[in-house]
Amino acid sequence: MAGFFNDKNVEGLMTGDYFCPVCGEKMIFEDDETRDILVCEHCGHSMDLDHYGFTDEEYAKLYPTKEELDD
Ligand SMILES: [Zn+2]
């Protein structure tokens, strides 16, 4: 399934810089090979790369749960 990109996500891809939504510090990849999870070394916040730039609500709309798809 193709990923969905928002402006912040694209900016991160272009620049390689991802910033923590909690404290604003630069985030790093938990695993530099898979590059799917971002971790903030400053506050410890972590998130999936495909969640970056989305609020939880926006993200939930992009990726409905199985229960929602069954309706
Ligand atoms: Zn942080």
N, CA, C, O and the ligand as a Tripos MOL2 file, in Angstrom:
@<TRIPOS>MOLECULE
protein
  285   283    72     0     0
PROTEIN
NO_CHARGES

@<TRIPOS>ATOM
      1 N           0.8420   -1.1960    0.0000 N.3       1 MET1
      2 CA          0.0000    0.0000    0.0000 C.3       1 MET1
      3 C           0.8770    1.2460    0.0000 C.2       1 MET1
      4 O           1.8050    1.3560    0.8010 O.2       1 MET1
      5 N           0.5900    2.1600   -0.8760 N.am      2 ALA2
      6 CA          1.3830    3.3840   -0.9790 C.3       2 ALA2
      7 C           1.1730    4.2490    0.2480 C.2       2 ALA2
      8 O           0.0710    4.3250    0.7920 O.2       2 ALA2
      9 N           2.2310    4.8900    0.6730 N.am      3 GLY3
     10 CA          2.1220    5.7670    1.8320 C.3       3 GLY3
     11 C           1.4120    7.0590    1.4710 C.2       3 GLY3
     12 O           1.3630    7.4580    0.3080 O.2       3 GLY3
     13 N           0.8730    7.6940    2.4770 N.am      4 PHE4
     14 CA          0.2190    8.9730    2.2790 C.3       4 PHE4
     15 C           1.1060   10.0320    2.9050 C.2       4 PHE4
     16 O           1.5120    9.9140    4.0610 O.2       4 PHE4
     17 N           1.3990   11.0520    2.1450 N.am      5 PHE5
     18 CA          2.3180   12.0620    2.6620 C.3       5 PHE5
     19 C           1.6320   13.4060    2.8610 C.2       5 PHE5
     20 O           0.8550   13.8530    2.0170 O.2       5 PHE5
     21 N           1.9250   14.0290    3.9650 N.am      6 ASN6
     22 CA          1.4580   15.3890    4.1820 C.3       6 ASN6
     23 C           2.6540   16.3360    4.0300 C.2       6 ASN6
     24 O           3.7810   15.8880    3.8150 O.2       6 ASN6
     25 N           2.4100   17.6260    4.1390 N.am      7 ASP7
     26 CA          3.4750   18.6100    3.9110 C.3       7 ASP7
     27 C           4.6690   18.4210    4.8450 C.2       7 ASP7
     28 O           5.8230   18.4860    4.4200 O.2       7 ASP7
     29 N           4.3750   18.1880    6.1120 N.am      8 LYS8
     30 CA          5.4590   18.0310    7.0840 C.3       8 LYS8
     31 C           6.2640   16.7770    6.7910 C.2       8 LYS8
     32 O           7.4890   16.7520    6.9130 O.2       8 LYS8
     33 N           5.5360   15.7360    6.4010 N.am      9 ASN9
     34 CA          6.1860   14.4670    6.1110 C.3       9 ASN9
     35 C           7.1170   14.6300    4.9080 C.2       9 ASN9
     36 O           8.2520   14.1550    4.9230 O.2       9 ASN9
     37 N           6.6290   15.3020    3.8750 N.am     10 VAL10
     38 CA          7.4310   15.5310    2.6720 C.3      10 VAL10
     39 C           8.6470   16.3890    3.0120 C.2      10 VAL10
     40 O           9.7520   16.1310    2.5340 O.2      10 VAL10
     41 N           8.4360   17.4030    3.8340 N.am     11 GLU11
     42 CA          9.5400   18.2710    4.2330 C.3      11 GLU11
     43 C          10.6210   17.4560    4.9440 C.2      11 GLU11
     44 O          11.8150   17.6670    4.7360 O.2      11 GLU11
     45 N          10.1780   16.5280    5.7820 N.am     12 GLY12
     46 CA         11.1290   15.6850    6.4860 C.3      12 GLY12
     47 C          11.9140   14.8090    5.5230 C.2      12 GLY12
     48 O          13.1190   14.6120    5.6790 O.2      12 GLY12
     49 N          11.2070   14.2840    4.5180 N.am     13 LEU13
     50 CA         11.8750   13.4400    3.5280 C.3      13 LEU13
     51 C          12.9150   14.2320    2.7540 C.2      13 LEU13
     52 O          14.0110   13.7450    2.4790 O.2      13 LEU13
     53 N          12.5520   15.4690    2.4070 N.am     14 MET14
     54 CA         13.4460   16.3130    1.6150 C.3      14 MET14
     55 C          14.6750   16.7400    2.4060 C.2      14 MET14
     56 O          15.7940   16.7200    1.8930 O.2      14 MET14
     57 N          14.4570   17.1230    3.6510 N.am     15 THR15
     58 CA         15.5450   17.6880    4.4460 C.3      15 THR15
     59 C          16.2240   16.6680    5.3420 C.2      15 THR15
     60 O          17.3650   16.8560    5.7620 O.2      15 THR15
     61 N          15.4980   15.5670    5.6360 N.am     16 GLY16
     62 CA         16.0390   14.5920    6.5720 C.3      16 GLY16
     63 C          15.8670   15.0260    8.0180 C.2      16 GLY16
     64 O          16.3550   14.3670    8.9360 O.2      16 GLY16
     65 N          15.1650   16.1460    8.2170 N.am     17 ASP17
     66 CA         14.9560   16.6480    9.5700 C.3      17 ASP17
     67 C          13.5230   16.3980   10.0250 C.2      17 ASP17
     68 O          12.5710   16.7680    9.3380 O.2      17 ASP17
     69 N          13.3810   15.7830   11.1600 N.am     18 TYR18
     70 CA         12.0640   15.5570   11.7550 C.3      18 TYR18
     71 C          12.0650   16.1470   13.1510 C.2      18 TYR18
     72 O          13.0010   15.9470   13.9260 O.2      18 TYR18
     73 N          10.9980   16.8810   13.4650 N.am     19 PHE19
     74 CA         10.9710   17.5490   14.7600 C.3      19 PHE19
     75 C           9.8680   17.0120   15.6520 C.2      19 PHE19
     76 O           8.7460   16.7670   15.2090 O.2      19 PHE19
     77 N          10.2080   16.8380   16.9020 N.am     20 CYS20
     78 CA          9.3000   16.2680   17.8930 C.3      20 CYS20
     79 C           8.0630   17.1470   18.0830 C.2      20 CYS20
     80 O           8.1830   18.3510   18.3120 O.2      20 CYS20
     81 N           6.8760   16.5430   17.9870 N.am     21 PRO21
     82 CA          5.6420   17.3130   18.1780 C.3      21 PRO21
     83 C           5.4280   17.6910   19.6390 C.2      21 PRO21
     84 O           4.6090   18.5590   19.9410 O.2      21 PRO21
     85 N           6.1470   17.0560   20.5370 N.am     22 VAL22
     86 CA          5.9820   17.3220   21.9680 C.3      22 VAL22
     87 C           6.8850   18.4690   22.4200 C.2      22 VAL22
     88 O           6.4180   19.4180   23.0490 O.2      22 VAL22
     89 N           8.1780   18.3800   22.1000 N.am     23 CYS23
     90 CA          9.1190   19.3750   22.6280 C.3      23 CYS23
     91 C           9.7890   20.1930   21.5330 C.2      23 CYS23
     92 O          10.4470   21.1910   21.8290 O.2      23 CYS23
     93 N           9.6340   19.7890   20.2690 N.am     24 GLY24
     94 CA         10.1910   20.5810   19.1720 C.3      24 GLY24
     95 C          11.6430   20.2960   18.8430 C.2      24 GLY24
     96 O          12.2030   20.9030   17.9300 O.2      24 GLY24
     97 N          12.2540   19.3860   19.5700 N.am     25 GLU25
     98 CA         13.6410   19.0180   19.2760 C.3      25 GLU25
     99 C          13.6940   18.0830   18.0760 C.2      25 GLU25
    100 O          12.6950   17.4590   17.7170 O.2      25 GLU25
    101 N          14.8730   17.9920   17.4570 N.am     26 LYS26
    102 CA         15.0390   17.1240   16.3160 C.3      26 LYS26
    103 C          14.9490   15.6540   16.7330 C.2      26 LYS26
    104 O          15.4850   15.2490   17.7650 O.2      26 LYS26
    105 N          14.2540   14.8650   15.9000 N.am     27 MET27
    106 CA         14.1040   13.4450   16.2010 C.3      27 MET27
    107 C          15.0680   12.6200   15.3460 C.2      27 MET27
    108 O          15.5280   13.0670   14.2950 O.2      27 MET27
    109 N          15.3610   11.4110   15.8200 N.am     28 ILE28
    110 CA         16.2170   10.5000   15.0590 C.3      28 ILE28
    111 C          15.4440    9.2080   14.7900 C.2      28 ILE28
    112 O          14.4200    8.9430   15.4190 O.2      28 ILE28
    113 N          15.9460    8.4130   13.8530 N.am     29 PHE29
    114 CA         15.3160    7.1190   13.6040 C.3      29 PHE29
    115 C          15.7840    6.1160   14.6460 C.2      29 PHE29
    116 O          16.9690    6.0330   14.9680 O.2      29 PHE29
    117 N          14.8240    5.3550   15.1670 N.am     30 GLU30
    118 CA         15.1610    4.3450   16.1570 C.3      30 GLU30
    119 C          16.1230    3.3170   15.5460 C.2      30 GLU30
    120 O          17.0990    2.9050   16.1730 O.2      30 GLU30
    121 N          15.8200    2.9160   14.3060 N.am     31 ASP31
    122 CA         16.6800    1.9910   13.5780 C.3      31 ASP31
    123 C          17.0130    2.6330   12.2420 C.2      31 ASP31
    124 O          16.1310    2.8450   11.4110 O.2      31 ASP31
    125 N          18.2770    2.9390   12.0400 N.am     32 ASP32
    126 CA         18.6780    3.6850   10.8500 C.3      32 ASP32
    127 C          18.5220    2.8790    9.5640 C.2      32 ASP32
    128 O          18.5700    3.4480    8.4730 O.2      32 ASP32
    129 N          18.3350    1.5660    9.6740 N.am     33 GLU33
    130 CA         18.1590    0.7490    8.4740 C.3      33 GLU33
    131 C          16.7070    0.6720    8.0340 C.2      33 GLU33
    132 O          16.3970    0.8090    6.8500 O.2      33 GLU33
    133 N          15.8220    0.4510    8.9950 N.am     34 THR34
    134 CA         14.4020    0.3570    8.6240 C.3      34 THR34
    135 C          13.7660    1.7390    8.4910 C.2      34 THR34
    136 O          12.8530    1.9350    7.6900 O.2      34 THR34
    137 N          14.2570    2.6980    9.2860 N.am     35 ARG35
    138 CA         13.7850    4.0900    9.2340 C.3      35 ARG35
    139 C          12.2650    4.1960    9.2390 C.2      35 ARG35
    140 O          11.6820    4.9010    8.4150 O.2      35 ARG35
    141 N          11.6290    3.4940   10.1670 N.am     36 ASP36
    142 CA         10.1700    3.5750   10.2370 C.3      36 ASP36
    143 C           9.6730    4.1540   11.5590 C.2      36 ASP36
    144 O           8.4980    4.4940   11.6910 O.2      36 ASP36
    145 N          10.5680    4.2640   12.5330 N.am     37 ILE37
    146 CA         10.1540    4.8260   13.8180 C.3      37 ILE37
    147 C          11.0650    5.9780   14.2140 C.2      37 ILE37
    148 O          12.2890    5.8460   14.2370 O.2      37 ILE37
    149 N          10.4390    7.1190   14.5260 N.am     38 LEU38
    150 CA         11.1770    8.2980   14.9500 C.3      38 LEU38
    151 C          11.2010    8.3610   16.4730 C.2      38 LEU38
    152 O          10.1990    8.0860   17.1330 O.2      38 LEU38
    153 N          12.3560    8.7260   17.0200 N.am     39 VAL39
    154 CA         12.4890    8.8420   18.4650 C.3      39 VAL39
    155 C          13.0910   10.1990   18.7970 C.2      39 VAL39
    156 O          14.0270   10.6560   18.1400 O.2      39 VAL39
    157 N          12.5410   10.8370   19.8240 N.am     40 CYS40
    158 CA         13.0980   12.1020   20.2920 C.3      40 CYS40
    159 C          14.0710   11.8030   21.4200 C.2      40 CYS40
    160 O          13.7000   11.2160   22.4370 O.2      40 CYS40
    161 N          15.3200   12.2110   21.2310 N.am     41 GLU41
    162 CA         16.3150   11.9560   22.2670 C.3      41 GLU41
    163 C          16.1420   12.9120   23.4370 C.2      41 GLU41
    164 O          16.6550   12.6720   24.5300 O.2      41 GLU41
    165 N          15.4160   13.9960   23.2000 N.am     42 HIS42
    166 CA         15.2610   15.0150   24.2350 C.3      42 HIS42
    167 C          14.2230   14.6090   25.2770 C.2      42 HIS42
    168 O          14.4870   14.6630   26.4780 O.2      42 HIS42
    169 N          13.0290   14.1980   24.8080 N.am     43 CYS43
    170 CA         11.9620   13.8790   25.7650 C.3      43 CYS43
    171 C          11.5440   12.4140   25.7290 C.2      43 CYS43
    172 O          10.7460   11.9800   26.5610 O.2      43 CYS43
    173 N          12.0710   11.6480   24.7780 N.am     44 GLY44
    174 CA         11.7530   10.2290   24.7390 C.3      44 GLY44
    175 C          10.5120    9.8810   23.9380 C.2      44 GLY44
    176 O          10.1440    8.7100   23.8420 O.2      44 GLY44
    177 N           9.8550   10.8950   23.3570 N.am     45 HIS45
    178 CA          8.6680   10.6350   22.5530 C.3      45 HIS45
    179 C           9.0550    9.8530   21.3030 C.2      45 HIS45
    180 O          10.0860   10.1160   20.6840 O.2      45 HIS45
    181 N           8.1960    8.8690   20.9340 N.am     46 SER46
    182 CA          8.4620    8.1350   19.7060 C.3      46 SER46
    183 C           7.1800    7.9950   18.9120 C.2      46 SER46
    184 O           6.0850    8.0060   19.4740 O.2      46 SER46
    185 N           7.3190    7.8640   17.6150 N.am     47 MET47
    186 CA          6.1500    7.7510   16.7450 C.3      47 MET47
    187 C           6.5280    7.0730   15.4460 C.2      47 MET47
    188 O           7.6930    7.0690   15.0490 O.2      47 MET47
    189 N           5.5180    6.4900   14.7780 N.am     48 ASP48
    190 CA          5.7640    5.9120   13.4600 C.3      48 ASP48
    191 C           6.0300    7.0330   12.4710 C.2      48 ASP48
    192 O           5.4410    8.1090   12.5660 O.2      48 ASP48
    193 N           6.9180    6.7740   11.5260 N.am     49 LEU49
    194 CA          7.2290    7.7830   10.5190 C.3      49 LEU49
    195 C           5.9700    8.2080    9.7540 C.2      49 LEU49
    196 O           5.8030    9.3850    9.4350 O.2      49 LEU49
    197 N           5.0850    7.2460    9.4620 N.am     50 ASP50
    198 CA          3.8980    7.6150    8.6870 C.3      50 ASP50
    199 C           2.8660    8.3850    9.5160 C.2      50 ASP50
    200 O           1.8650    8.8640    8.9840 O.2      50 ASP50
    201 N           3.1170    8.4980   10.8020 N.am     51 HIS51
    202 CA          2.2350    9.2940   11.6710 C.3      51 HIS51
    203 C           2.7180   10.7490   11.7270 C.2      51 HIS51
    204 O           1.9770   11.6390   12.1430 O.2      51 HIS51
    205 N           3.9490   10.9780   11.3100 N.am     52 TYR52
    206 CA          4.5710   12.2890   11.4210 C.3      52 TYR52
    207 C           3.7840   13.3590   10.6670 C.2      52 TYR52
    208 O           3.4260   13.1760    9.5030 O.2      52 TYR52
    209 N           3.5230   14.4560   11.3300 N.am     53 GLY53
    210 CA          2.8210   15.5640   10.6940 C.3      53 GLY53
    211 C           1.3060   15.4770   10.7870 C.2      53 GLY53
    212 O           0.5990   16.4140   10.4170 O.2      53 GLY53
    213 N           0.8140   14.3540   11.2800 N.am     54 PHE54
    214 CA         -0.6320   14.2000   11.4390 C.3      54 PHE54
    215 C          -1.0210   14.2680   12.9050 C.2      54 PHE54
    216 O          -0.2580   13.8560   13.7790 O.2      54 PHE54
    217 N          -2.2180   14.7940   13.1710 N.am     55 THR55
    218 CA         -2.7730   14.6470   14.5140 C.3      55 THR55
    219 C          -3.3140   13.2260   14.6130 C.2      55 THR55
    220 O          -3.4750   12.5480   13.5980 O.2      55 THR55
    221 N          -3.5920   12.7780   15.8210 N.am     56 ASP56
    222 CA         -4.1420   11.4290   15.9920 C.3      56 ASP56
    223 C          -5.4470   11.2860   15.2220 C.2      56 ASP56
    224 O          -5.7200   10.2380   14.6370 O.2      56 ASP56
    225 N          -6.2430   12.3370   15.2250 N.am     57 GLU57
    226 CA         -7.5430   12.3030   14.5560 C.3      57 GLU57
    227 C          -7.3680   12.1680   13.0400 C.2      57 GLU57
    228 O          -8.0480   11.3630   12.4030 O.2      57 GLU57
    229 N          -6.4710   12.9460   12.4760 N.am     58 GLU58
    230 CA         -6.2080   12.8670   11.0370 C.3      58 GLU58
    231 C          -5.6660   11.4930   10.6580 C.2      58 GLU58
    232 O          -6.0340   10.9080    9.6390 O.2      58 GLU58
    233 N          -4.7910   11.0100   11.5040 N.am     59 TYR59
    234 CA         -4.1640    9.7240   11.2370 C.3      59 TYR59
    235 C          -5.2020    8.5990   11.2650 C.2      59 TYR59
    236 O          -5.1630    7.6900   10.4360 O.2      59 TYR59
    237 N          -6.1180    8.6670   12.2130 N.am     60 ALA60
    238 CA         -7.1620    7.6400   12.3400 C.3      60 ALA60
    239 C          -8.0400    7.6050   11.0910 C.2      60 ALA60
    240 O          -8.5130    6.5450   10.6810 O.2      60 ALA60
    241 N          -8.2490    8.7740   10.4950 N.am     61 LYS61
    242 CA         -9.0640    8.8250    9.2780 C.3      61 LYS61
    243 C          -8.3340    8.1860    8.0960 C.2      61 LYS61
    244 O          -8.9570    7.5710    7.2300 O.2      61 LYS61
    245 N          -7.0240    8.3360    8.0680 N.am     62 LEU62
    246 CA         -6.2420    7.7630    6.9740 C.3      62 LEU62
    247 C          -6.1470    6.2480    7.0820 C.2      62 LEU62
    248 O          -6.1350    5.5240    6.0870 O.2      62 LEU62
    249 N          -6.0810    5.8030    8.3200 N.am     63 TYR63
    250 CA         -5.9090    4.3770    8.5430 C.3      63 TYR63
    251 C          -7.0290    3.8590    9.4310 C.2      63 TYR63
    252 O          -6.8350    3.6580   10.6300 O.2      63 TYR63
    253 N          -8.2070    3.6440    8.8420 N.am     64 PRO64
    254 CA         -9.3390    3.1480    9.6320 C.3      64 PRO64
    255 C          -9.0130    1.7770   10.2180 C.2      64 PRO64
    256 O          -8.2940    0.9790    9.6160 O.2      64 PRO64
    257 N          -9.5480    1.5270   11.3830 N.am     65 THR65
    258 CA         -9.3450    0.2070   11.9750 C.3      65 THR65
    259 C         -10.1700   -0.8240   11.2210 C.2      65 THR65
    260 O         -11.0720   -0.4680   10.4630 O.2      65 THR65
    261 N          -9.8690   -2.0800   11.4240 N.am     66 LYS66
    262 CA        -10.5850   -3.1440   10.7320 C.3      66 LYS66
    263 C         -12.0830   -3.0810   11.0510 C.2      66 LYS66
    264 O         -12.9220   -3.3030   10.1790 O.2      66 LYS66
    265 N         -12.3990   -2.7810   12.2920 N.am     67 GLU67
    266 CA        -13.8030   -2.7060   12.7060 C.3      67 GLU67
    267 C         -14.5480   -1.6550   11.8840 C.2      67 GLU67
    268 O         -15.6910   -1.8650   11.4780 O.2      67 GLU67
    269 N         -13.8840   -0.5190   11.6430 N.am     68 GLU68
    270 CA        -14.5330    0.5510   10.8830 C.3      68 GLU68
    271 C         -14.7470    0.1460    9.4260 C.2      68 GLU68
    272 O         -15.7450    0.5200    8.8090 O.2      68 GLU68
    273 N         -13.8080   -0.6150    8.8860 N.am     69 LEU69
    274 CA        -13.9320   -1.0460    7.4890 C.3      69 LEU69
    275 C         -15.0640   -2.0600    7.3180 C.2      69 LEU69
    276 O         -15.6670   -2.1450    6.2490 O.2      69 LEU69
    277 N         -15.3470   -2.8130    8.3550 N.am     70 ASP70
    278 CA        -16.3820   -3.8170    8.2680 C.3      70 ASP70
    279 C         -17.7930   -3.2400    8.2540 C.2      70 ASP70
    280 O         -18.7430   -3.9090    7.8480 O.2      70 ASP70
    281 N         -17.9210   -1.9920    8.7000 N.am     71 ASP71
    282 CA        -19.2620   -1.3780    8.7450 C.3      71 ASP71
    283 C         -19.8700   -1.2170    7.3720 C.2      71 ASP71
    284 O         -20.9890   -0.7180    7.2470 O.2      71 ASP71
    285 ZN         10.6500   15.5410   22.2530 Zn       72 ZN72
@<TRIPOS>BOND
     1     1     2 1
     2     2     3 1
     3     3     4 2
     4     3     5 am
     5     5     6 1
     6     6     7 1
     7     7     8 2
     8     7     9 am
     9     9    10 1
    10    10    11 1
    11    11    12 2
    12    11    13 am
    13    13    14 1
    14    14    15 1
    15    15    16 2
    16    15    17 am
    17    17    18 1
    18    18    19 1
    19    19    20 2
    20    19    21 am
    21    21    22 1
    22    22    23 1
    23    23    24 2
    24    23    25 am
    25    25    26 1
    26    26    27 1
    27    27    28 2
    28    27    29 am
    29    29    30 1
    30    30    31 1
    31    31    32 2
    32    31    33 am
    33    33    34 1
    34    34    35 1
    35    35    36 2
    36    35    37 am
    37    37    38 1
    38    38    39 1
    39    39    40 2
    40    39    41 am
    41    41    42 1
    42    42    43 1
    43    43    44 2
    44    43    45 am
    45    45    46 1
    46    46    47 1
    47    47    48 2
    48    47    49 am
    49    49    50 1
    50    50    51 1
    51    51    52 2
    52    51    53 am
    53    53    54 1
    54    54    55 1
    55    55    56 2
    56    55    57 am
    57    57    58 1
    58    58    59 1
    59    59    60 2
    60    59    61 am
    61    61    62 1
    62    62    63 1
    63    63    64 2
    64    63    65 am
    65    65    66 1
    66    66    67 1
    67    67    68 2
    68    67    69 am
    69    69    70 1
    70    70    71 1
    71    71    72 2
    72    71    73 am
    73    73    74 1
    74    74    75 1
    75    75    76 2
    76    75    77 am
    77    77    78 1
    78    78    79 1
    79    79    80 2
    80    79    81 am
    81    81    82 1
    82    82    83 1
    83    83    84 2
    84    83    85 am
    85    85    86 1
    86    86    87 1
    87    87    88 2
    88    87    89 am
    89    89    90 1
    90    90    91 1
    91    91    92 2
    92    91    93 am
    93    93    94 1
    94    94    95 1
    95    95    96 2
    96    95    97 am
    97    97    98 1
    98    98    99 1
    99    99   100 2
   100    99   101 am
   101   101   102 1
   102   102   103 1
   103   103   104 2
   104   103   105 am
   105   105   106 1
   106   106   107 1
   107   107   108 2
   108   107   109 am
   109   109   110 1
   110   110   111 1
   111   111   112 2
   112   111   113 am
   113   113   114 1
   114   114   115 1
   115   115   116 2
   116   115   117 am
   117   117   118 1
   118   118   119 1
   119   119   120 2
   120   119   121 am
   121   121   122 1
   122   122   123 1
   123   123   124 2
   124   123   125 am
   125   125   126 1
   126   126   127 1
   127   127   128 2
   128   127   129 am
   129   129   130 1
   130   130   131 1
   131   131   132 2
   132   131   133 am
   133   133   134 1
   134   134   135 1
   135   135   136 2
   136   135   137 am
   137   137   138 1
   138   138   139 1
   139   139   140 2
   140   139   141 am
   141   141   142 1
   142   142   143 1
   143   143   144 2
   144   143   145 am
   145   145   146 1
   146   146   147 1
   147   147   148 2
   148   147   149 am
   149   149   150 1
   150   150   151 1
   151   151   152 2
   152   151   153 am
   153   153   154 1
   154   154   155 1
   155   155   156 2
   156   155   157 am
   157   157   158 1
   158   158   159 1
   159   159   160 2
   160   159   161 am
   161   161   162 1
   162   162   163 1
   163   163   164 2
   164   163   165 am
   165   165   166 1
   166   166   167 1
   167   167   168 2
   168   167   169 am
   169   169   170 1
   170   170   171 1
   171   171   172 2
   172   171   173 am
   173   173   174 1
   174   174   175 1
   175   175   176 2
   176   175   177 am
   177   177   178 1
   178   178   179 1
   179   179   180 2
   180   179   181 am
   181   181   182 1
   182   182   183 1
   183   183   184 2
   184   183   185 am
   185   185   186 1
   186   186   187 1
   187   187   188 2
   188   187   189 am
   189   189   190 1
   190   190   191 1
   191   191   192 2
   192   191   193 am
   193   193   194 1
   194   194   195 1
   195   195   196 2
   196   195   197 am
   197   197   198 1
   198   198   199 1
   199   199   200 2
   200   199   201 am
   201   201   202 1
   202   202   203 1
   203   203   204 2
   204   203   205 am
   205   205   206 1
   206   206   207 1
   207   207   208 2
   208   207   209 am
   209   209   210 1
   210   210   211 1
   211   211   212 2
   212   211   213 am
   213   213   214 1
   214   214   215 1
   215   215   216 2
   216   215   217 am
   217   217   218 1
   218   218   219 1
   219   219   220 2
   220   219   221 am
   221   221   222 1
   222   222   223 1
   223   223   224 2
   224   223   225 am
   225   225   226 1
   226   226   227 1
   227   227   228 2
   228   227   229 am
   229   229   230 1
   230   230   231 1
   231   231   232 2
   232   231   233 am
   233   233   234 1
   234   234   235 1
   235   235   236 2
   236   235   237 am
   237   237   238 1
   238   238   239 1
   239   239   240 2
   240   239   241 am
   241   241   242 1
   242   242   243 1
   243   243   244 2
   244   243   245 am
   245   245   246 1
   246   246   247 1
   247   247   248 2
   248   247   249 am
   249   249   250 1
   250   250   251 1
   251   251   252 2
   252   251   253 am
   253   253   254 1
   254   254   255 1
   255   255   256 2
   256   255   257 am
   257   257   258 1
   258   258   259 1
   259   259   260 2
   260   259   261 am
   261   261   262 1
   262   262   263 1
   263   263   264 2
   264   263   265 am
   265   265   266 1
   266   266   267 1
   267   267   268 2
   268   267   269 am
   269   269   270 1
   270   270   271 1
   271   271   272 2
   272   271   273 am
   273   273   274 1
   274   274   275 1
   275   275   276 2
   276   275   277 am
   277   277   278 1
   278   278   279 1
   279   279   280 2
   280   279   281 am
   281   281   282 1
   282   282   283 1
   283   283   284 2
@<TRIPOS>SUBSTRUCTURE
     1 MET1         2 RESIDUE 1 A MET
     2 ALA2         6 RESIDUE 1 A ALA
     3 GLY3        10 RESIDUE 1 A GLY
     4 PHE4        14 RESIDUE 1 A PHE
     5 PHE5        18 RESIDUE 1 A PHE
     6 ASN6        22 RESIDUE 1 A ASN
     7 ASP7        26 RESIDUE 1 A ASP
     8 LYS8        30 RESIDUE 1 A LYS
     9 ASN9        34 RESIDUE 1 A ASN
    10 VAL10       38 RESIDUE 1 A VAL
    11 GLU11       42 RESIDUE 1 A GLU
    12 GLY12       46 RESIDUE 1 A GLY
    13 LEU13       50 RESIDUE 1 A LEU
    14 MET14       54 RESIDUE 1 A MET
    15 THR15       58 RESIDUE 1 A THR
    16 GLY16       62 RESIDUE 1 A GLY
    17 ASP17       66 RESIDUE 1 A ASP
    18 TYR18       70 RESIDUE 1 A TYR
    19 PHE19       74 RESIDUE 1 A PHE
    20 CYS20       78 RESIDUE 1 A CYS
    21 PRO21       82 RESIDUE 1 A PRO
    22 VAL22       86 RESIDUE 1 A VAL
    23 CYS23       90 RESIDUE 1 A CYS
    24 GLY24       94 RESIDUE 1 A GLY
    25 GLU25       98 RESIDUE 1 A GLU
    26 LYS26      102 RESIDUE 1 A LYS
    27 MET27      106 RESIDUE 1 A MET
    28 ILE28      110 RESIDUE 1 A ILE
    29 PHE29      114 RESIDUE 1 A PHE
    30 GLU30      118 RESIDUE 1 A GLU
    31 ASP31      122 RESIDUE 1 A ASP
    32 ASP32      126 RESIDUE 1 A ASP
    33 GLU33      130 RESIDUE 1 A GLU
    34 THR34      134 RESIDUE 1 A THR
    35 ARG35      138 RESIDUE 1 A ARG
    36 ASP36      142 RESIDUE 1 A ASP
    37 ILE37      146 RESIDUE 1 A ILE
    38 LEU38      150 RESIDUE 1 A LEU
    39 VAL39      154 RESIDUE 1 A VAL
    40 CYS40      158 RESIDUE 1 A CYS
    41 GLU41      162 RESIDUE 1 A GLU
    42 HIS42      166 RESIDUE 1 A HIS
    43 CYS43      170 RESIDUE 1 A CYS
    44 GLY44      174 RESIDUE 1 A GLY
    45 HIS45      178 RESIDUE 1 A HIS
    46 SER46      182 RESIDUE 1 A SER
    47 MET47      186 RESIDUE 1 A MET
    48 ASP48      190 RESIDUE 1 A ASP
    49 LEU49      194 RESIDUE 1 A LEU
    50 ASP50      198 RESIDUE 1 A ASP
    51 HIS51      202 RESIDUE 1 A HIS
    52 TYR52      206 RESIDUE 1 A TYR
    53 GLY53      210 RESIDUE 1 A GLY
    54 PHE54      214 RESIDUE 1 A PHE
    55 THR55      218 RESIDUE 1 A THR
    56 ASP56      222 RESIDUE 1 A ASP
    57 GLU57      226 RESIDUE 1 A GLU
    58 GLU58      230 RESIDUE 1 A GLU
    59 TYR59      234 RESIDUE 1 A TYR
    60 ALA60      238 RESIDUE 1 A ALA
    61 LYS61      242 RESIDUE 1 A LYS
    62 LEU62      246 RESIDUE 1 A LEU
    63 TYR63      250 RESIDUE 1 A TYR
    64 PRO64      254 RESIDUE 1 A PRO
    65 THR65      258 RESIDUE 1 A THR
    66 LYS66      262 RESIDUE 1 A LYS
    67 GLU67      266 RESIDUE 1 A GLU
    68 GLU68      270 RESIDUE 1 A GLU
    69 LEU69      274 RESIDUE 1 A LEU
    70 ASP70      278 RESIDUE 1 A ASP
    71 ASP71      282 RESIDUE 1 A ASP
    72 ZN72       285 GROUP 0 **** ****
